[in-house]
Amino acid sequence: MGIWAAFRRRVDYLLASDWLSWFPFWRQEKRLERLIDEADASPQDPVKQTALLVELNKHSPESVIKRFEQREHAVDSRGVAEYLRALVVTNAIADFLPDEQSGKPSSLPALLQELKQRVAGNTDEPFVNPGLSEKQPLHVVMVDRKVSQKSRFAQELISTILFTVAVGLIWLMGAAALQKYIGSLGGIGASGVGSSSSYSPKDHNKEVMPEKNVKTFKDVKGCDDAKQELEEVVEYLKNPSKFTRLGGKLPKGILLTGAPGTGKTLLAKAIAGEAGVPFFYRAGSEFEEMFVGVGARRVRSLFQAAKKKAPCIIFIDEIDAVGSTRKQWEGHTKKTLHQLLVEMDGFEQNEGIILMAATNLPDILDPALTRPGRFDRHIVVPNPDVRGRQEILELYLKDKPISDDVDVKAIARGTPGFNGADLANLVNIAAIKAAVEGAEKLNGVQLEFAKDRIIMGTERKTMFVSEDSKKLLLQMDFSQHSFFFQLTAYHESGHAIVAFNTEGAHPIHKATIMPRGSALGMVTQLPSNDETSISKKQLLARLDVCMGGRVAEELIFGQDHVTTGASSDLSTATELAQYMVSSCGMSDVIGPVHLKERPSSEMQSRIDAEVVKLLREAYDRVKALLKKHEKALHALANALLEYETLTSEEIKRILMPYREGKLPETREVEQQEQGDLVLA
């Protein structure tokens, strides 16, 4: 019993103390007890009585009515207002309203008068209430103070528990959603920033990948020099002791540079396939995210995974996304590059990890990244030459049915400047064309169509001709063709005749007046051989060819009818002349200088004068040439108007009689001008 009594006293002490005041319901209970004690201690203080009535109205309006009608406490206007509010809340106000069935009159006026006297301090008059007659009995509700307090305690406790549970559930749901979102970005997770499982390095292992997805050197064509240089890397991965026995060390890093589409990524995959080692691939843009530190952590994760599976190859494609010079970067983005530099210093050559990277912008890479000891070896992967293009075409055509008229060597010769991606696209376009036509095999016409589509663009067979053009057509007596095609035909014929009669110009591939892409017509030229350097004669020939279209328009239609169609030609010619003067030193006035930075105003004026001089000289040369070959200009324009597109052989057949000023017989000229040519 003593223990139980001590426990009871302890519980009563805790309940009487303020340690539970943190809970809202406990604070309200303590406040109500304090107000009751203060009101009972000062029954004539209307302020304290009113404060109690206000608090009671929040929990028990019946207690307000009972206490007010005891007439033992002073009241003021606010206390009367609380009493009336309690009558309305409990619907006890209905007892003071008239009752038509019983004939009871309204006692509300008497109540209001009594309340007025109470406020004035007159408590001698009896209080008018419903208990004065048998018809209006007084409904009394007995409220035990302890019971009401326990009830309120239970209600407040339950509400507090429910509120806490609701807040906890909302917090947990929000935290889970935030963690899922950040985790999808490679953000916060169980292992910290950048540890999302979605970022685990892609391990392209020959042992686990299907055999058809593994690349070898047999799949790489058109870059024999680069393959030969990389074969020693394969030998090292296959037999590292052969190198370490003699103290040889392989470069830590190999940087592949070259234009897009030359096969840099394919080369790296082929090395892994030849050596049979794991291949970790990452694009440079995959390292950076919106969170600071993600890139550095991903670099560490990539190298840690590679060290576990050494010997292996790490390949970072488009490394310029993270390896650009640090002068161009913000402070937090430098951390990724710093971590990459640290990791490259952290493994030895003999660990069996080869880091390879590819970029088509080697000039913007940070010098600390490309120095010896990191990327020791730089291998340039150029566009394939004619033999390389032939090998690539044969590779892409070997699994496709082709007809006997397909000359792969001729296609390779006619696609200078094409890289592996362009040739793959060419074969794909031809295959789609054959499928649309329902052909069983690929033929030379479809491959030629694909080449023209890549070089010249897609044909636009519909063109709107304005009314002004039609009026000009009628004025100039060009009734058989629209003015648009007449103008385009003479414009393109001017280009073709200048190219045909100018030494150093590239051979003509095809001429067309059919709109292709953004051009209204075009004359395409292809070099007979792969070019490594360009002579001054060739550059001047290019200037002349650019001027051919504008001069032809002026000779045939007059200066007032020259159009803006030659604006792109003039832009190309101006850029070419500036290149010759300021970069190649091909001006006697400026001298053999290369002006890389912005020159002074005086030097710029001299450069501009030389550029204008070159352009005017080209214009004069072309004008004299086209005047000399005006009949050839008409003949070629008429042929273009009739056939729309002419090949190089067809153009030669038309222009050869006019070359070097040798005019054909009068009969032949008349036949050509009448469009009686029979073209293949």
Secondary structure as a PSIPRED ss2 file (coil, helix, strand):
# PSIPRED VFORMAT (PSIPRED V4.0)

   1 M C   1.000  0.000  0.000
   2 G H   0.000  1.000  0.000
   3 I H   0.000  1.000  0.000
   4 W H   0.000  1.000  0.000
   5 A H   0.000  1.000  0.000
   6 A H   0.000  1.000  0.000
   7 F H   0.000  1.000  0.000
   8 R H   0.000  1.000  0.000
   9 R H   0.000  1.000  0.000
  10 R H   0.000  1.000  0.000
  11 V H   0.000  1.000  0.000
  12 D H   0.000  1.000  0.000
  13 Y H   0.000  1.000  0.000
  14 L H   0.000  1.000  0.000
  15 L H   0.000  1.000  0.000
  16 A H   0.000  1.000  0.000
  17 S C   1.000  0.000  0.000
  18 D C   1.000  0.000  0.000
  19 W H   0.000  1.000  0.000
  20 L H   0.000  1.000  0.000
  21 S H   0.000  1.000  0.000
  22 W H   0.000  1.000  0.000
  23 F C   1.000  0.000  0.000
  24 P H   0.000  1.000  0.000
  25 F H   0.000  1.000  0.000
  26 W H   0.000  1.000  0.000
  27 R H   0.000  1.000  0.000
  28 Q H   0.000  1.000  0.000
  29 E H   0.000  1.000  0.000
  30 K H   0.000  1.000  0.000
  31 R H   0.000  1.000  0.000
  32 L H   0.000  1.000  0.000
  33 E H   0.000  1.000  0.000
  34 R H   0.000  1.000  0.000
  35 L H   0.000  1.000  0.000
  36 I H   0.000  1.000  0.000
  37 D H   0.000  1.000  0.000
  38 E H   0.000  1.000  0.000
  39 A H   0.000  1.000  0.000
  40 D H   0.000  1.000  0.000
  41 A H   0.000  1.000  0.000
  42 S C   1.000  0.000  0.000
  43 P C   1.000  0.000  0.000
  44 Q C   1.000  0.000  0.000
  45 D C   1.000  0.000  0.000
  46 P H   0.000  1.000  0.000
  47 V H   0.000  1.000  0.000
  48 K H   0.000  1.000  0.000
  49 Q H   0.000  1.000  0.000
  50 T H   0.000  1.000  0.000
  51 A H   0.000  1.000  0.000
  52 L H   0.000  1.000  0.000
  53 L H   0.000  1.000  0.000
  54 V H   0.000  1.000  0.000
  55 E H   0.000  1.000  0.000
  56 L H   0.000  1.000  0.000
  57 N H   0.000  1.000  0.000
  58 K H   0.000  1.000  0.000
  59 H H   0.000  1.000  0.000
  60 S C   1.000  0.000  0.000
  61 P H   0.000  1.000  0.000
  62 E H   0.000  1.000  0.000
  63 S H   0.000  1.000  0.000
  64 V H   0.000  1.000  0.000
  65 I H   0.000  1.000  0.000
  66 K H   0.000  1.000  0.000
  67 R H   0.000  1.000  0.000
  68 F H   0.000  1.000  0.000
  69 E H   0.000  1.000  0.000
  70 Q C   1.000  0.000  0.000
  71 R C   1.000  0.000  0.000
  72 E C   1.000  0.000  0.000
  73 H C   1.000  0.000  0.000
  74 A C   1.000  0.000  0.000
  75 V C   1.000  0.000  0.000
  76 D C   1.000  0.000  0.000
  77 S H   0.000  1.000  0.000
  78 R H   0.000  1.000  0.000
  79 G H   0.000  1.000  0.000
  80 V H   0.000  1.000  0.000
  81 A H   0.000  1.000  0.000
  82 E H   0.000  1.000  0.000
  83 Y H   0.000  1.000  0.000
  84 L H   0.000  1.000  0.000
  85 R H   0.000  1.000  0.000
  86 A H   0.000  1.000  0.000
  87 L H   0.000  1.000  0.000
  88 V H   0.000  1.000  0.000
  89 V H   0.000  1.000  0.000
  90 T C   1.000  0.000  0.000
  91 N C   1.000  0.000  0.000
  92 A H   0.000  1.000  0.000
  93 I H   0.000  1.000  0.000
  94 A H   0.000  1.000  0.000
  95 D H   0.000  1.000  0.000
  96 F H   0.000  1.000  0.000
  97 L C   1.000  0.000  0.000
  98 P C   1.000  0.000  0.000
  99 D E   0.000  0.000  1.000
 100 E C   1.000  0.000  0.000
 101 Q C   1.000  0.000  0.000
 102 S C   1.000  0.000  0.000
 103 G C   1.000  0.000  0.000
 104 K E   0.000  0.000  1.000
 105 P C   1.000  0.000  0.000
 106 S C   1.000  0.000  0.000
 107 S C   1.000  0.000  0.000
 108 L H   0.000  1.000  0.000
 109 P H   0.000  1.000  0.000
 110 A H   0.000  1.000  0.000
 111 L H   0.000  1.000  0.000
 112 L H   0.000  1.000  0.000
 113 Q H   0.000  1.000  0.000
 114 E H   0.000  1.000  0.000
 115 L H   0.000  1.000  0.000
 116 K H   0.000  1.000  0.000
 117 Q H   0.000  1.000  0.000
 118 R H   0.000  1.000  0.000
 119 V H   0.000  1.000  0.000
 120 A H   0.000  1.000  0.000
 121 G C   1.000  0.000  0.000
 122 N C   1.000  0.000  0.000
 123 T C   1.000  0.000  0.000
 124 D C   1.000  0.000  0.000
 125 E C   1.000  0.000  0.000
 126 P C   1.000  0.000  0.000
 127 F C   1.000  0.000  0.000
 128 V C   1.000  0.000  0.000
 129 N C   1.000  0.000  0.000
 130 P H   0.000  1.000  0.000
 131 G H   0.000  1.000  0.000
 132 L H   0.000  1.000  0.000
 133 S C   1.000  0.000  0.000
 134 E C   1.000  0.000  0.000
 135 K C   1.000  0.000  0.000
 136 Q C   1.000  0.000  0.000
 137 P C   1.000  0.000  0.000
 138 L C   1.000  0.000  0.000
 139 H C   1.000  0.000  0.000
 140 V C   1.000  0.000  0.000
 141 V C   1.000  0.000  0.000
 142 M C   1.000  0.000  0.000
 143 V C   1.000  0.000  0.000
 144 D C   1.000  0.000  0.000
 145 R H   0.000  1.000  0.000
 146 K H   0.000  1.000  0.000
 147 V H   0.000  1.000  0.000
 148 S H   0.000  1.000  0.000
 149 Q H   0.000  1.000  0.000
 150 K H   0.000  1.000  0.000
 151 S H   0.000  1.000  0.000
 152 R H   0.000  1.000  0.000
 153 F H   0.000  1.000  0.000
 154 A H   0.000  1.000  0.000
 155 Q H   0.000  1.000  0.000
 156 E H   0.000  1.000  0.000
 157 L H   0.000  1.000  0.000
 158 I H   0.000  1.000  0.000
 159 S H   0.000  1.000  0.000
 160 T H   0.000  1.000  0.000
 161 I H   0.000  1.000  0.000
 162 L H   0.000  1.000  0.000
 163 F H   0.000  1.000  0.000
 164 T H   0.000  1.000  0.000
 165 V H   0.000  1.000  0.000
 166 A H   0.000  1.000  0.000
 167 V H   0.000  1.000  0.000
 168 G H   0.000  1.000  0.000
 169 L H   0.000  1.000  0.000
 170 I H   0.000  1.000  0.000
 171 W H   0.000  1.000  0.000
 172 L H   0.000  1.000  0.000
 173 M H   0.000  1.000  0.000
 174 G H   0.000  1.000  0.000
 175 A H   0.000  1.000  0.000
 176 A H   0.000  1.000  0.000
 177 A H   0.000  1.000  0.000
 178 L H   0.000  1.000  0.000
 179 Q H   0.000  1.000  0.000
 180 K H   0.000  1.000  0.000
 181 Y H   0.000  1.000  0.000
 182 I H   0.000  1.000  0.000
 183 G H   0.000  1.000  0.000
 184 S H   0.000  1.000  0.000
 185 L C   1.000  0.000  0.000
 186 G C   1.000  0.000  0.000
 187 G C   1.000  0.000  0.000
 188 I C   1.000  0.000  0.000
 189 G C   1.000  0.000  0.000
 190 A C   1.000  0.000  0.000
 191 S C   1.000  0.000  0.000
 192 G C   1.000  0.000  0.000
 193 V C   1.000  0.000  0.000
 194 G C   1.000  0.000  0.000
 195 S C   1.000  0.000  0.000
 196 S C   1.000  0.000  0.000
 197 S H   0.000  1.000  0.000
 198 S H   0.000  1.000  0.000
 199 Y H   0.000  1.000  0.000
 200 S C   1.000  0.000  0.000
 201 P C   1.000  0.000  0.000
 202 K E   0.000  0.000  1.000
 203 D E   0.000  0.000  1.000
 204 H E   0.000  0.000  1.000
 205 N C   1.000  0.000  0.000
 206 K C   1.000  0.000  0.000
 207 E C   1.000  0.000  0.000
 208 V C   1.000  0.000  0.000
 209 M C   1.000  0.000  0.000
 210 P C   1.000  0.000  0.000
 211 E H   0.000  1.000  0.000
 212 K H   0.000  1.000  0.000
 213 N H   0.000  1.000  0.000
 214 V C   1.000  0.000  0.000
 215 K C   1.000  0.000  0.000
 216 T C   1.000  0.000  0.000
 217 F H   0.000  1.000  0.000
 218 K H   0.000  1.000  0.000
 219 D H   0.000  1.000  0.000
 220 V C   1.000  0.000  0.000
 221 K C   1.000  0.000  0.000
 222 G C   1.000  0.000  0.000
 223 C C   1.000  0.000  0.000
 224 D H   0.000  1.000  0.000
 225 D H   0.000  1.000  0.000
 226 A H   0.000  1.000  0.000
 227 K H   0.000  1.000  0.000
 228 Q H   0.000  1.000  0.000
 229 E H   0.000  1.000  0.000
 230 L H   0.000  1.000  0.000
 231 E H   0.000  1.000  0.000
 232 E H   0.000  1.000  0.000
 233 V H   0.000  1.000  0.000
 234 V H   0.000  1.000  0.000
 235 E H   0.000  1.000  0.000
 236 Y H   0.000  1.000  0.000
 237 L H   0.000  1.000  0.000
 238 K H   0.000  1.000  0.000
 239 N C   1.000  0.000  0.000
 240 P C   1.000  0.000  0.000
 241 S H   0.000  1.000  0.000
 242 K H   0.000  1.000  0.000
 243 F H   0.000  1.000  0.000
 244 T H   0.000  1.000  0.000
 245 R C   1.000  0.000  0.000
 246 L C   1.000  0.000  0.000
 247 G C   1.000  0.000  0.000
 248 G C   1.000  0.000  0.000
 249 K C   1.000  0.000  0.000
 250 L C   1.000  0.000  0.000
 251 P C   1.000  0.000  0.000
 252 K C   1.000  0.000  0.000
 253 G E   0.000  0.000  1.000
 254 I E   0.000  0.000  1.000
 255 L E   0.000  0.000  1.000
 256 L E   0.000  0.000  1.000
 257 T E   0.000  0.000  1.000
 258 G C   1.000  0.000  0.000
 259 A C   1.000  0.000  0.000
 260 P C   1.000  0.000  0.000
 261 G C   1.000  0.000  0.000
 262 T C   1.000  0.000  0.000
 263 G C   1.000  0.000  0.000
 264 K H   0.000  1.000  0.000
 265 T H   0.000  1.000  0.000
 266 L H   0.000  1.000  0.000
 267 L H   0.000  1.000  0.000
 268 A H   0.000  1.000  0.000
 269 K H   0.000  1.000  0.000
 270 A H   0.000  1.000  0.000
 271 I H   0.000  1.000  0.000
 272 A H   0.000  1.000  0.000
 273 G H   0.000  1.000  0.000
 274 E H   0.000  1.000  0.000
 275 A H   0.000  1.000  0.000
 276 G C   1.000  0.000  0.000
 277 V C   1.000  0.000  0.000
 278 P C   1.000  0.000  0.000
 279 F E   0.000  0.000  1.000
 280 F E   0.000  0.000  1.000
 281 Y E   0.000  0.000  1.000
 282 R E   0.000  0.000  1.000
 283 A E   0.000  0.000  1.000
 284 G H   0.000  1.000  0.000
 285 S H   0.000  1.000  0.000
 286 E H   0.000  1.000  0.000
 287 F C   1.000  0.000  0.000
 288 E C   1.000  0.000  0.000
 289 E C   1.000  0.000  0.000
 290 M C   1.000  0.000  0.000
 291 F C   1.000  0.000  0.000
 292 V C   1.000  0.000  0.000
 293 G C   1.000  0.000  0.000
 294 V H   0.000  1.000  0.000
 295 G H   0.000  1.000  0.000
 296 A H   0.000  1.000  0.000
 297 R H   0.000  1.000  0.000
 298 R H   0.000  1.000  0.000
 299 V H   0.000  1.000  0.000
 300 R H   0.000  1.000  0.000
 301 S H   0.000  1.000  0.000
 302 L H   0.000  1.000  0.000
 303 F H   0.000  1.000  0.000
 304 Q H   0.000  1.000  0.000
 305 A H   0.000  1.000  0.000
 306 A H   0.000  1.000  0.000
 307 K H   0.000  1.000  0.000
 308 K H   0.000  1.000  0.000
 309 K C   1.000  0.000  0.000
 310 A C   1.000  0.000  0.000
 311 P C   1.000  0.000  0.000
 312 C E   0.000  0.000  1.000
 313 I E   0.000  0.000  1.000
 314 I E   0.000  0.000  1.000
 315 F E   0.000  0.000  1.000
 316 I E   0.000  0.000  1.000
 317 D E   0.000  0.000  1.000
 318 E C   1.000  0.000  0.000
 319 I C   1.000  0.000  0.000
 320 D H   0.000  1.000  0.000
 321 A H   0.000  1.000  0.000
 322 V H   0.000  1.000  0.000
 323 G H   0.000  1.000  0.000
 324 S E   0.000  0.000  1.000
 325 T C   1.000  0.000  0.000
 326 R H   0.000  1.000  0.000
 327 K H   0.000  1.000  0.000
 328 Q H   0.000  1.000  0.000
 329 W C   1.000  0.000  0.000
 330 E C   1.000  0.000  0.000
 331 G C   1.000  0.000  0.000
 332 H C   1.000  0.000  0.000
 333 T C   1.000  0.000  0.000
 334 K H   0.000  1.000  0.000
 335 K H   0.000  1.000  0.000
 336 T H   0.000  1.000  0.000
 337 L H   0.000  1.000  0.000
 338 H H   0.000  1.000  0.000
 339 Q H   0.000  1.000  0.000
 340 L H   0.000  1.000  0.000
 341 L H   0.000  1.000  0.000
 342 V H   0.000  1.000  0.000
 343 E H   0.000  1.000  0.000
 344 M H   0.000  1.000  0.000
 345 D H   0.000  1.000  0.000
 346 G H   0.000  1.000  0.000
 347 F C   1.000  0.000  0.000
 348 E C   1.000  0.000  0.000
 349 Q H   0.000  1.000  0.000
 350 N H   0.000  1.000  0.000
 351 E H   0.000  1.000  0.000
 352 G C   1.000  0.000  0.000
 353 I E   0.000  0.000  1.000
 354 I E   0.000  0.000  1.000
 355 L E   0.000  0.000  1.000
 356 M E   0.000  0.000  1.000
 357 A E   0.000  0.000  1.000
 358 A E   0.000  0.000  1.000
 359 T E   0.000  0.000  1.000
 360 N C   1.000  0.000  0.000
 361 L C   1.000  0.000  0.000
 362 P H   0.000  1.000  0.000
 363 D H   0.000  1.000  0.000
 364 I H   0.000  1.000  0.000
 365 L E   0.000  0.000  1.000
 366 D C   1.000  0.000  0.000
 367 P H   0.000  1.000  0.000
 368 A H   0.000  1.000  0.000
 369 L H   0.000  1.000  0.000
 370 T H   0.000  1.000  0.000
 371 R C   1.000  0.000  0.000
 372 P C   1.000  0.000  0.000
 373 G C   1.000  0.000  0.000
 374 R C   1.000  0.000  0.000
 375 F E   0.000  0.000  1.000
 376 D E   0.000  0.000  1.000
 377 R E   0.000  0.000  1.000
 378 H E   0.000  0.000  1.000
 379 I E   0.000  0.000  1.000
 380 V E   0.000  0.000  1.000
 381 V C   1.000  0.000  0.000
 382 P C   1.000  0.000  0.000
 383 N C   1.000  0.000  0.000
 384 P C   1.000  0.000  0.000
 385 D C   1.000  0.000  0.000
 386 V H   0.000  1.000  0.000
 387 R H   0.000  1.000  0.000
 388 G H   0.000  1.000  0.000
 389 R H   0.000  1.000  0.000
 390 Q H   0.000  1.000  0.000
 391 E H   0.000  1.000  0.000
 392 I H   0.000  1.000  0.000
 393 L H   0.000  1.000  0.000
 394 E H   0.000  1.000  0.000
 395 L H   0.000  1.000  0.000
 396 Y H   0.000  1.000  0.000
 397 L H   0.000  1.000  0.000
 398 K C   1.000  0.000  0.000
 399 D C   1.000  0.000  0.000
 400 K C   1.000  0.000  0.000
 401 P C   1.000  0.000  0.000
 402 I E   0.000  0.000  1.000
 403 S C   1.000  0.000  0.000
 404 D C   1.000  0.000  0.000
 405 D C   1.000  0.000  0.000
 406 V C   1.000  0.000  0.000
 407 D C   1.000  0.000  0.000
 408 V H   0.000  1.000  0.000
 409 K H   0.000  1.000  0.000
 410 A H   0.000  1.000  0.000
 411 I H   0.000  1.000  0.000
 412 A H   0.000  1.000  0.000
 413 R H   0.000  1.000  0.000
 414 G C   1.000  0.000  0.000
 415 T C   1.000  0.000  0.000
 416 P C   1.000  0.000  0.000
 417 G C   1.000  0.000  0.000
 418 F C   1.000  0.000  0.000
 419 N C   1.000  0.000  0.000
 420 G H   0.000  1.000  0.000
 421 A H   0.000  1.000  0.000
 422 D H   0.000  1.000  0.000
 423 L H   0.000  1.000  0.000
 424 A H   0.000  1.000  0.000
 425 N H   0.000  1.000  0.000
 426 L H   0.000  1.000  0.000
 427 V H   0.000  1.000  0.000
 428 N H   0.000  1.000  0.000
 429 I H   0.000  1.000  0.000
 430 A H   0.000  1.000  0.000
 431 A H   0.000  1.000  0.000
 432 I H   0.000  1.000  0.000
 433 K H   0.000  1.000  0.000
 434 A H   0.000  1.000  0.000
 435 A H   0.000  1.000  0.000
 436 V H   0.000  1.000  0.000
 437 E H   0.000  1.000  0.000
 438 G C   1.000  0.000  0.000
 439 A C   1.000  0.000  0.000
 440 E C   1.000  0.000  0.000
 441 K C   1.000  0.000  0.000
 442 L E   0.000  0.000  1.000
 443 N C   1.000  0.000  0.000
 444 G H   0.000  1.000  0.000
 445 V H   0.000  1.000  0.000
 446 Q H   0.000  1.000  0.000
 447 L H   0.000  1.000  0.000
 448 E H   0.000  1.000  0.000
 449 F H   0.000  1.000  0.000
 450 A H   0.000  1.000  0.000
 451 K H   0.000  1.000  0.000
 452 D H   0.000  1.000  0.000
 453 R H   0.000  1.000  0.000
 454 I H   0.000  1.000  0.000
 455 I H   0.000  1.000  0.000
 456 M H   0.000  1.000  0.000
 457 G C   1.000  0.000  0.000
 458 T C   1.000  0.000  0.000
 459 E E   0.000  0.000  1.000
 460 R C   1.000  0.000  0.000
 461 K C   1.000  0.000  0.000
 462 T C   1.000  0.000  0.000
 463 M C   1.000  0.000  0.000
 464 F C   1.000  0.000  0.000
 465 V C   1.000  0.000  0.000
 466 S C   1.000  0.000  0.000
 467 E H   0.000  1.000  0.000
 468 D H   0.000  1.000  0.000
 469 S H   0.000  1.000  0.000
 470 K H   0.000  1.000  0.000
 471 K H   0.000  1.000  0.000
 472 L H   0.000  1.000  0.000
 473 L H   0.000  1.000  0.000
 474 L H   0.000  1.000  0.000
 475 Q H   0.000  1.000  0.000
 476 M C   1.000  0.000  0.000
 477 D C   1.000  0.000  0.000
 478 F C   1.000  0.000  0.000
 479 S C   1.000  0.000  0.000
 480 Q C   1.000  0.000  0.000
 481 H C   1.000  0.000  0.000
 482 S C   1.000  0.000  0.000
 483 F H   0.000  1.000  0.000
 484 F H   0.000  1.000  0.000
 485 F H   0.000  1.000  0.000
 486 Q H   0.000  1.000  0.000
 487 L H   0.000  1.000  0.000
 488 T H   0.000  1.000  0.000
 489 A H   0.000  1.000  0.000
 490 Y H   0.000  1.000  0.000
 491 H H   0.000  1.000  0.000
 492 E H   0.000  1.000  0.000
 493 S H   0.000  1.000  0.000
 494 G H   0.000  1.000  0.000
 495 H H   0.000  1.000  0.000
 496 A H   0.000  1.000  0.000
 497 I H   0.000  1.000  0.000
 498 V H   0.000  1.000  0.000
 499 A H   0.000  1.000  0.000
 500 F H   0.000  1.000  0.000
 501 N H   0.000  1.000  0.000
 502 T C   1.000  0.000  0.000
 503 E C   1.000  0.000  0.000
 504 G C   1.000  0.000  0.000
 505 A C   1.000  0.000  0.000
 506 H C   1.000  0.000  0.000
 507 P C   1.000  0.000  0.000
 508 I E   0.000  0.000  1.000
 509 H E   0.000  0.000  1.000
 510 K E   0.000  0.000  1.000
 511 A E   0.000  0.000  1.000
 512 T E   0.000  0.000  1.000
 513 I C   1.000  0.000  0.000
 514 M C   1.000  0.000  0.000
 515 P C   1.000  0.000  0.000
 516 R E   0.000  0.000  1.000
 517 G C   1.000  0.000  0.000
 518 S C   1.000  0.000  0.000
 519 A E   0.000  0.000  1.000
 520 L C   1.000  0.000  0.000
 521 G C   1.000  0.000  0.000
 522 M E   0.000  0.000  1.000
 523 V E   0.000  0.000  1.000
 524 T E   0.000  0.000  1.000
 525 Q E   0.000  0.000  1.000
 526 L C   1.000  0.000  0.000
 527 P C   1.000  0.000  0.000
 528 S C   1.000  0.000  0.000
 529 N C   1.000  0.000  0.000
 530 D C   1.000  0.000  0.000
 531 E C   1.000  0.000  0.000
 532 T C   1.000  0.000  0.000
 533 S C   1.000  0.000  0.000
 534 I C   1.000  0.000  0.000
 535 S C   1.000  0.000  0.000
 536 K H   0.000  1.000  0.000
 537 K H   0.000  1.000  0.000
 538 Q H   0.000  1.000  0.000
 539 L H   0.000  1.000  0.000
 540 L H   0.000  1.000  0.000
 541 A H   0.000  1.000  0.000
 542 R H   0.000  1.000  0.000
 543 L H   0.000  1.000  0.000
 544 D H   0.000  1.000  0.000
 545 V H   0.000  1.000  0.000
 546 C H   0.000  1.000  0.000
 547 M H   0.000  1.000  0.000
 548 G H   0.000  1.000  0.000
 549 G H   0.000  1.000  0.000
 550 R H   0.000  1.000  0.000
 551 V H   0.000  1.000  0.000
 552 A H   0.000  1.000  0.000
 553 E H   0.000  1.000  0.000
 554 E H   0.000  1.000  0.000
 555 L H   0.000  1.000  0.000
 556 I H   0.000  1.000  0.000
 557 F H   0.000  1.000  0.000
 558 G C   1.000  0.000  0.000
 559 Q H   0.000  1.000  0.000
 560 D H   0.000  1.000  0.000
 561 H H   0.000  1.000  0.000
 562 V C   1.000  0.000  0.000
 563 T C   1.000  0.000  0.000
 564 T H   0.000  1.000  0.000
 565 G H   0.000  1.000  0.000
 566 A H   0.000  1.000  0.000
 567 S H   0.000  1.000  0.000
 568 S H   0.000  1.000  0.000
 569 D H   0.000  1.000  0.000
 570 L H   0.000  1.000  0.000
 571 S H   0.000  1.000  0.000
 572 T H   0.000  1.000  0.000
 573 A H   0.000  1.000  0.000
 574 T H   0.000  1.000  0.000
 575 E H   0.000  1.000  0.000
 576 L H   0.000  1.000  0.000
 577 A H   0.000  1.000  0.000
 578 Q H   0.000  1.000  0.000
 579 Y H   0.000  1.000  0.000
 580 M H   0.000  1.000  0.000
 581 V H   0.000  1.000  0.000
 582 S H   0.000  1.000  0.000
 583 S C   1.000  0.000  0.000
 584 C C   1.000  0.000  0.000
 585 G C   1.000  0.000  0.000
 586 M C   1.000  0.000  0.000
 587 S C   1.000  0.000  0.000
 588 D C   1.000  0.000  0.000
 589 V C   1.000  0.000  0.000
 590 I C   1.000  0.000  0.000
 591 G C   1.000  0.000  0.000
 592 P C   1.000  0.000  0.000
 593 V C   1.000  0.000  0.000
 594 H C   1.000  0.000  0.000
 595 L C   1.000  0.000  0.000
 596 K C   1.000  0.000  0.000
 597 E C   1.000  0.000  0.000
 598 R C   1.000  0.000  0.000
 599 P C   1.000  0.000  0.000
 600 S C   1.000  0.000  0.000
 601 S H   0.000  1.000  0.000
 602 E H   0.000  1.000  0.000
 603 M H   0.000  1.000  0.000
 604 Q H   0.000  1.000  0.000
 605 S H   0.000  1.000  0.000
 606 R H   0.000  1.000  0.000
 607 I H   0.000  1.000  0.000
 608 D H   0.000  1.000  0.000
 609 A H   0.000  1.000  0.000
 610 E H   0.000  1.000  0.000
 611 V H   0.000  1.000  0.000
 612 V H   0.000  1.000  0.000
 613 K H   0.000  1.000  0.000
 614 L H   0.000  1.000  0.000
 615 L H   0.000  1.000  0.000
 616 R H   0.000  1.000  0.000
 617 E H   0.000  1.000  0.000
 618 A H   0.000  1.000  0.000
 619 Y H   0.000  1.000  0.000
 620 D H   0.000  1.000  0.000
 621 R H   0.000  1.000  0.000
 622 V H   0.000  1.000  0.000
 623 K H   0.000  1.000  0.000
 624 A H   0.000  1.000  0.000
 625 L H   0.000  1.000  0.000
 626 L H   0.000  1.000  0.000
 627 K H   0.000  1.000  0.000
 628 K H   0.000  1.000  0.000
 629 H C   1.000  0.000  0.000
 630 E H   0.000  1.000  0.000
 631 K H   0.000  1.000  0.000
 632 A H   0.000  1.000  0.000
 633 L H   0.000  1.000  0.000
 634 H H   0.000  1.000  0.000
 635 A H   0.000  1.000  0.000
 636 L H   0.000  1.000  0.000
 637 A H   0.000  1.000  0.000
 638 N H   0.000  1.000  0.000
 639 A H   0.000  1.000  0.000
 640 L H   0.000  1.000  0.000
 641 L H   0.000  1.000  0.000
 642 E H   0.000  1.000  0.000
 643 Y H   0.000  1.000  0.000
 644 E C   1.000  0.000  0.000
 645 T E   0.000  0.000  1.000
 646 L E   0.000  0.000  1.000
 647 T E   0.000  0.000  1.000
 648 S H   0.000  1.000  0.000
 649 E H   0.000  1.000  0.000
 650 E H   0.000  1.000  0.000
 651 I H   0.000  1.000  0.000
 652 K H   0.000  1.000  0.000
 653 R H   0.000  1.000  0.000
 654 I H   0.000  1.000  0.000
 655 L H   0.000  1.000  0.000
 656 M H   0.000  1.000  0.000
 657 P H   0.000  1.000  0.000
 658 Y H   0.000  1.000  0.000
 659 R H   0.000  1.000  0.000
 660 E H   0.000  1.000  0.000
 661 G H   0.000  1.000  0.000
 662 K C   1.000  0.000  0.000
 663 L C   1.000  0.000  0.000
 664 P C   1.000  0.000  0.000
 665 E C   1.000  0.000  0.000
 666 T H   0.000  1.000  0.000
 667 R H   0.000  1.000  0.000
 668 E H   0.000  1.000  0.000
 669 V H   0.000  1.000  0.000
 670 E H   0.000  1.000  0.000
 671 Q H   0.000  1.000  0.000
 672 Q H   0.000  1.000  0.000
 673 E H   0.000  1.000  0.000
 674 Q C   1.000  0.000  0.000
 675 G C   1.000  0.000  0.000
 676 D C   1.000  0.000  0.000
 677 L C   1.000  0.000  0.000
 678 V C   1.000  0.000  0.000
 679 L C   1.000  0.000  0.000
 680 A C   1.000  0.000  0.000
